[in-house]
């Protein structure tokens, strides 16, 4: 019997994905490499949305690829074995009655994570056979399936609040022969019934750490999550560890990418101001601040909290930062030593001031987070002393929760 060409193509693309990740230095864990070889992405991601319309267009035009359709198959296979996120669900829609082809409108409510970020997160957690694993907001279940393959049967649990996505993931895990449980519930509550967990991974960004997550983390355990602010531009990744004696420590670092925030959390956007900024970048004035590099993550992370209400337009030709609610912006240049500013809020002056404070604090790249007992305010600091950068994380109560 000749092999199924779709299976053969998927296998070769899976091997090519692993080789790219390995060559780039992203994939280093041999156990995770083996899991990537075994877990068939085409089962977990049987369809995918492709955006057709450009940025800022409303309503958005999409095209749905059906992996079982001959005309879509190669594009779909290439997409799901690529490095980018794969879009799976609009507006919490049912997933068993989707129709391939063009569709208009709606917002994505579930997607797979950018592949290198998934690999980095799972390696950061240090998965091993026998560890109890909890995935919060697993989406289509790619990272959950990989973790379950490593930890072993019956040890991995996913908590998904969307009824359709929970059923979709459980069915696909069963097809793969992976023994992992999907619980339909609010990820913010974790899952007390199977606690404690040696590893907890949140696939959603949260403004602070829910107490339930801390309570369910086992001694010797690790918890990894994105901390969400109102800007998508400068995400922070939080690693929480609990010692064998129960002491909790948490470290926050800036990252180039982070997970999308929990539902009901609205990000700021620079899109509506893009055309106006191009037409009128603002009034030029001198500045001593050389725009910090994109990988100065410690500075930009602090800006997300200490200069709130800003968002960067990464599509702009030069560094452009917008305060959309204040109708203000700053555009670096023209030339060295100048910046153009517009609006009632001097965005650049605020960044200049923060940059001085960041330098005085020792140019921190990582911040300590005091989670107390999980019931009080959670504070962030760059270290001891009066020049330390310090702020308080917003509570969960400030984020609108969707109506069930």
C-alpha positions as CSV (number, residue, x, y, z in Angstrom):
1,X,0.0,0.0,0.0
2,X,1.4,3.4,-1.0
3,X,1.7,6.0,1.8
4,X,-0.9,8.8,2.1
5,X,0.8,11.8,0.4
6,X,-0.8,14.2,2.9
7,X,0.7,12.3,5.8
8,X,4.1,12.2,4.0
9,X,4.0,15.9,3.3
10,X,3.0,16.7,6.9
11,X,5.8,14.5,8.2
12,X,8.5,16.1,6.1
13,X,7.2,19.6,7.0
14,X,7.2,18.7,10.6
15,X,10.8,17.6,10.3
16,X,11.7,20.8,8.5
17,X,10.1,22.9,11.2
18,X,12.1,21.1,13.9
19,X,15.3,21.6,11.9
20,X,14.6,25.3,11.5
21,X,14.0,25.7,15.3
22,X,17.1,23.7,16.1
23,X,19.4,25.6,13.6
24,X,18.1,28.9,15.0
25,X,19.0,27.8,18.6
26,X,15.4,27.9,19.7
27,X,14.9,24.2,20.2
28,X,17.5,22.6,22.5
29,X,15.5,20.1,24.6
30,X,15.8,16.6,23.1
31,X,12.5,15.5,24.9
32,X,10.6,18.4,23.3
33,X,12.2,17.6,19.9
34,X,10.9,14.1,20.1
35,X,7.5,15.3,21.1
36,X,7.4,17.7,18.2
37,X,8.1,14.8,15.9
38,X,5.3,12.6,17.4
39,X,2.5,15.2,17.8
40,X,0.8,15.7,14.4
41,X,0.0,19.4,14.1
42,X,-2.4,18.7,11.2
43,X,-4.7,16.9,13.6
44,X,-4.7,19.8,16.1
45,X,-5.0,22.5,13.5
46,X,-7.3,21.1,10.8
47,X,-8.3,24.5,9.4
48,X,-6.9,28.0,9.5
49,X,-8.0,31.6,8.8
50,X,-5.9,33.8,6.6
51,X,-6.4,37.5,6.7
52,X,-7.1,39.0,3.3
53,X,-7.7,42.7,4.1
54,X,-4.9,45.0,5.2
55,X,-4.3,46.6,8.7
56,X,-7.0,49.0,9.8
57,X,-9.7,47.7,7.4
58,X,-13.1,47.2,9.0
59,X,-14.8,44.8,8.8
60,X,-11.9,42.3,8.3
61,X,-12.0,40.0,5.3
62,X,-10.8,36.5,5.9
63,X,-10.3,33.3,4.0
64,X,-10.8,29.9,5.7
65,X,-8.5,27.1,4.6
66,X,-9.9,23.6,5.0
67,X,-7.0,21.1,5.4
68,X,-9.1,18.3,3.9
69,X,-9.8,20.2,0.7
70,X,-7.3,19.5,-2.2
71,X,-7.2,23.1,-3.3
72,X,-6.3,24.3,0.3
73,X,-4.1,21.5,1.4
74,X,-0.6,22.7,0.5
75,X,-1.2,26.3,1.7
76,X,-2.7,24.9,4.9
77,X,0.2,22.5,5.5
78,X,2.8,25.2,4.9
79,X,0.9,27.5,7.3
80,X,0.5,25.2,10.2
81,X,4.1,24.1,10.0
82,X,5.4,27.6,9.8
83,X,6.6,29.8,12.7
84,X,3.6,32.2,12.9
85,X,0.4,31.9,14.8
86,X,-2.5,30.0,13.2
87,X,-5.9,31.6,13.5
88,X,-8.7,29.1,14.4
89,X,-11.9,30.7,15.7
90,X,-13.8,33.9,15.3
91,X,-16.1,35.3,18.0
92,X,-16.3,32.0,19.9
93,X,-18.0,30.2,16.9
94,X,-18.7,26.5,16.7
95,X,-15.9,24.7,15.1
96,X,-17.6,21.7,13.5
97,X,-19.7,23.6,10.9
98,X,-17.1,25.9,9.4
99,X,-17.3,26.5,5.6
100,X,-14.1,27.1,3.6
101,X,-13.7,30.2,1.5
102,X,-14.1,33.9,2.1
103,X,-15.8,35.3,5.2
104,X,-16.1,38.8,6.5
105,X,-16.1,40.3,10.0
106,X,-15.5,39.0,13.4
107,X,-12.5,38.9,15.8
108,X,-10.2,36.0,16.5
109,X,-10.9,34.4,19.8
110,X,-8.6,31.5,19.5
111,X,-5.3,30.8,17.8
112,X,-2.2,28.7,18.2
113,X,0.8,30.6,19.6
114,X,3.8,31.8,17.6
115,X,5.8,28.6,17.4
116,X,9.2,29.7,18.7
117,X,7.4,31.3,21.7
118,X,5.7,27.9,22.5
119,X,9.0,26.1,22.3
120,X,10.8,28.7,24.5
121,X,8.0,28.6,27.1
122,X,7.9,24.8,27.4
123,X,11.7,24.6,27.6
124,X,11.7,27.4,30.2
125,X,9.3,25.4,32.3
126,X,11.6,22.4,32.3
127,X,9.2,19.6,31.5
128,X,10.0,16.0,32.4
129,X,8.2,12.7,32.7
130,X,6.0,12.4,35.8
131,X,5.4,16.1,36.3
132,X,1.8,17.3,36.8
133,X,1.1,20.0,34.2
134,X,-1.7,22.6,34.0
135,X,-2.4,24.6,30.9
136,X,-4.6,27.7,31.3
137,X,-6.3,28.8,28.1
138,X,-4.9,26.1,25.8
139,X,-6.6,27.3,22.7
140,X,-6.3,24.6,20.0
141,X,-4.1,22.6,22.4
142,X,-0.6,22.6,20.7
143,X,1.4,23.3,23.8
144,X,-0.9,21.1,25.9
145,X,-0.4,18.1,23.5
146,X,3.4,18.6,23.5
147,X,3.5,18.8,27.3
148,X,1.3,15.8,27.7
149,X,3.5,13.8,25.4
150,X,6.5,14.6,27.6
151,X,4.9,14.3,31.1
152,X,3.0,11.1,30.4
153,X,-0.6,9.8,30.5
154,X,-3.1,11.4,32.7
155,X,-0.8,14.1,34.1
156,X,-1.7,17.1,31.8
157,X,-4.8,19.2,32.2
158,X,-6.1,22.1,30.2
159,X,-8.7,24.7,31.3
160,X,-10.6,26.3,28.5
161,X,-13.7,28.5,29.0
162,X,-15.0,28.3,25.4
163,X,-17.4,25.4,25.1
164,X,-16.7,24.8,21.4
165,X,-12.9,25.0,21.7
166,X,-12.9,22.7,24.7
167,X,-14.8,20.0,22.8
168,X,-12.6,20.6,19.7
169,X,-9.4,20.1,21.6
170,X,-10.6,17.0,23.6
171,X,-11.7,15.4,20.4
172,X,-8.4,16.1,18.6
173,X,-6.3,14.9,21.6
174,X,-8.3,11.7,21.5
175,X,-7.5,11.3,17.8
176,X,-3.8,11.6,18.6
177,X,-4.0,9.1,21.4
178,X,-2.9,11.6,23.9
179,X,-4.2,11.1,27.5
180,X,-4.8,14.7,28.7
181,X,-7.9,16.2,30.2
182,X,-9.8,19.3,29.0
183,X,-11.9,21.1,31.6
184,X,-14.5,23.6,30.6
185,X,-14.0,26.4,33.2
186,X,-12.6,29.8,33.8
187,X,-8.8,29.7,33.5
188,X,-8.4,32.3,36.2
189,X,-9.7,29.8,38.7
190,X,-7.1,27.1,37.7
191,X,-8.4,23.6,38.4
192,X,-8.4,22.7,42.1
193,X,-9.6,19.2,41.7
194,X,-6.2,18.0,40.2
195,X,-3.9,20.3,42.1
196,X,-1.2,20.7,43.0
197,X,0.8,21.1,39.8
198,X,4.5,20.9,39.2
199,X,4.2,23.1,36.1
200,X,1.6,25.7,35.3
201,X,1.6,27.5,31.9
202,X,-0.8,30.3,31.1
203,X,-1.6,30.8,27.4
204,X,-3.4,34.1,28.2
205,X,-2.0,37.4,29.4
206,X,-3.3,38.5,32.9
207,X,-2.7,41.9,34.6
208,X,-1.6,40.1,37.8
209,X,-1.3,36.6,39.1
210,X,-4.6,35.0,40.3
211,X,-4.4,33.7,43.8
212,X,-5.8,30.3,42.7
213,X,-2.7,29.8,40.5
214,X,-0.4,30.4,43.3
215,X,-2.4,28.1,45.6
216,X,-2.3,25.3,43.1
217,X,1.5,25.5,42.4
218,X,3.3,22.6,44.1
219,X,6.6,22.9,46.1
220,X,9.4,22.8,43.6
221,X,7.0,24.0,40.9
222,X,7.2,26.7,38.2
223,X,4.5,29.0,36.8
224,X,4.9,30.9,33.5
225,X,2.6,33.7,32.3
226,X,2.5,36.8,30.2
227,X,1.6,39.9,32.3
228,X,-0.8,42.0,30.2
229,X,-0.9,45.8,30.1
230,X,-3.0,48.0,28.0
231,X,-0.3,48.1,25.3
232,X,0.5,45.1,23.1
233,X,3.9,46.7,22.3
234,X,6.0,45.8,25.3
235,X,4.9,42.5,26.9
236,X,6.3,41.0,30.1
237,X,6.9,37.4,30.9
238,X,6.6,36.3,34.6
239,X,8.2,33.2,36.0
240,X,7.0,32.2,39.5
241,X,8.9,29.5,41.4
242,X,8.0,27.8,44.6
243,X,10.8,26.3,46.6
244,X,10.7,22.8,48.2
245,X,10.0,24.6,51.4
246,X,7.1,26.7,50.0
247,X,8.8,30.0,49.4
248,X,7.5,31.9,46.4
249,X,9.7,34.0,44.1
250,X,8.7,35.8,40.9
251,X,10.8,37.5,38.2
252,X,9.4,39.7,35.4
253,X,11.2,40.2,32.2
254,X,10.4,42.0,28.9
255,X,10.0,40.0,25.8
256,X,9.6,40.7,22.1
257,X,6.3,38.9,22.0
258,X,3.6,37.8,24.6
259,X,0.3,36.0,24.7
260,X,-2.9,37.8,24.0
261,X,-4.7,39.1,27.0
262,X,-7.7,37.5,28.6
263,X,-11.1,38.2,27.0
264,X,-12.6,41.5,27.9
265,X,-9.1,43.2,28.0
266,X,-8.9,45.9,25.3
267,X,-5.6,46.8,23.9
268,X,-4.7,50.3,22.7
269,X,-4.1,50.7,19.0
270,X,-2.2,53.2,16.9
271,X,-4.0,52.3,13.6
272,X,-6.6,55.2,13.7
273,X,-3.8,57.7,14.1
274,X,-1.4,56.3,11.4
275,X,-2.6,58.5,8.5
276,X,-2.6,61.7,10.6
277,X,0.9,61.0,11.8
278,X,2.1,60.5,8.3
279,X,0.5,63.7,7.2
280,X,1.8,65.7,10.3
281,X,4.5,64.0,12.3
282,X,4.6,67.0,14.7
283,X,6.9,69.8,15.7
284,X,10.6,69.0,15.8
285,X,12.6,69.7,18.9
286,X,16.1,68.7,20.2
287,X,16.5,65.6,22.4
288,X,19.4,64.0,24.1
289,X,17.7,60.6,24.2
290,X,18.9,58.2,21.5
291,X,15.9,56.0,20.9
292,X,16.5,52.8,23.0
293,X,17.0,49.7,20.9
294,X,14.1,47.3,20.4
295,X,15.9,44.7,22.6
296,X,16.2,47.1,25.6
297,X,13.4,45.0,27.1
298,X,13.9,46.2,30.6
299,X,13.3,49.9,29.6
300,X,10.3,49.2,27.3
301,X,8.7,47.0,29.9
302,X,9.0,49.7,32.5
303,X,7.5,52.1,30.0
304,X,4.4,49.9,29.7
305,X,3.7,50.6,33.4
306,X,5.3,53.9,34.3
307,X,4.4,55.8,31.1
308,X,0.9,54.3,30.6
309,X,-1.4,54.7,27.7
310,X,1.3,54.4,25.0
311,X,1.4,52.0,22.0
312,X,4.1,51.7,19.4
313,X,3.4,51.6,15.6
314,X,5.8,49.0,14.5
315,X,4.8,49.5,10.9
316,X,6.1,53.0,10.8
317,X,9.3,53.9,9.0
318,X,10.9,55.4,12.1
319,X,10.2,54.9,15.9
320,X,6.6,56.2,16.4
321,X,4.9,56.0,19.8
322,X,1.2,57.1,20.2
323,X,-0.9,58.0,23.2
324,X,-4.2,57.4,21.3
325,X,-6.5,58.5,24.2
326,X,-4.7,61.8,24.5
327,X,-4.4,62.4,20.7
328,X,-0.6,62.7,21.1
329,X,2.4,61.1,19.6
330,X,6.2,61.2,19.2
331,X,8.2,60.4,16.1
332,X,12.0,60.0,16.3
333,X,14.0,62.3,14.0
334,X,14.5,63.7,11.5
335,X,18.2,63.1,12.0
336,X,20.1,62.5,15.2
337,X,19.3,64.6,18.2
338,X,15.7,65.6,17.2
339,X,12.2,64.3,17.7
340,X,8.8,65.4,16.5
341,X,6.0,65.7,19.0
342,X,2.3,66.4,18.6
343,X,-0.6,66.9,21.0
344,X,-1.3,68.0,24.5
345,X,0.8,65.2,26.0
346,X,4.5,65.3,25.5
347,X,5.1,61.6,25.1
348,X,8.8,61.9,24.4
349,X,9.4,64.0,27.5
350,X,7.9,61.3,29.6
351,X,10.1,58.7,27.9
352,X,13.2,60.9,28.4
353,X,12.4,61.1,32.1
354,X,11.9,57.4,32.4
355,X,15.1,56.7,30.6
356,X,17.1,58.7,33.1
357,X,15.4,56.9,36.0
358,X,16.1,53.5,34.3
359,X,19.8,54.4,33.9
360,X,19.9,55.5,37.6
361,X,18.4,52.2,38.6
362,X,21.2,50.4,36.8
363,X,19.5,49.7,33.5
364,X,17.6,46.7,34.9
365,X,16.5,43.9,32.5
366,X,14.6,41.9,35.1
367,X,12.3,42.9,38.0
368,X,11.3,41.2,41.2
369,X,7.6,40.8,41.9
370,X,6.3,40.5,45.4
371,X,3.2,38.4,45.3
372,X,2.7,38.4,49.1
373,X,0.1,35.8,49.9
374,X,-1.8,36.3,46.6
375,X,-4.5,38.3,48.3
376,X,-2.9,41.8,48.5
377,X,-1.3,44.2,46.0
378,X,1.4,42.7,43.9
379,X,4.4,45.1,43.6
380,X,7.3,45.1,41.1
381,X,10.7,46.6,41.8
382,X,14.1,46.6,40.1
383,X,15.9,46.2,43.4
384,X,16.7,47.8,46.7
385,X,17.4,51.5,47.2
386,X,15.7,54.8,46.6
387,X,16.5,54.9,42.9
388,X,14.8,51.6,42.1
389,X,12.0,51.5,39.6
390,X,8.8,50.4,41.4
391,X,5.1,49.9,40.4
392,X,2.0,48.0,41.5
393,X,0.3,45.6,39.2
394,X,-3.4,46.3,38.5
395,X,-5.8,43.9,40.1
396,X,-7.9,41.5,38.2
397,X,-11.0,43.4,39.1
398,X,-10.0,46.3,36.8
399,X,-10.4,44.0,33.7
400,X,-14.0,43.7,32.4
401,X,-15.1,40.0,32.5
402,X,-17.3,38.7,29.6
403,X,-20.8,37.7,30.3
404,X,-21.1,33.9,30.3
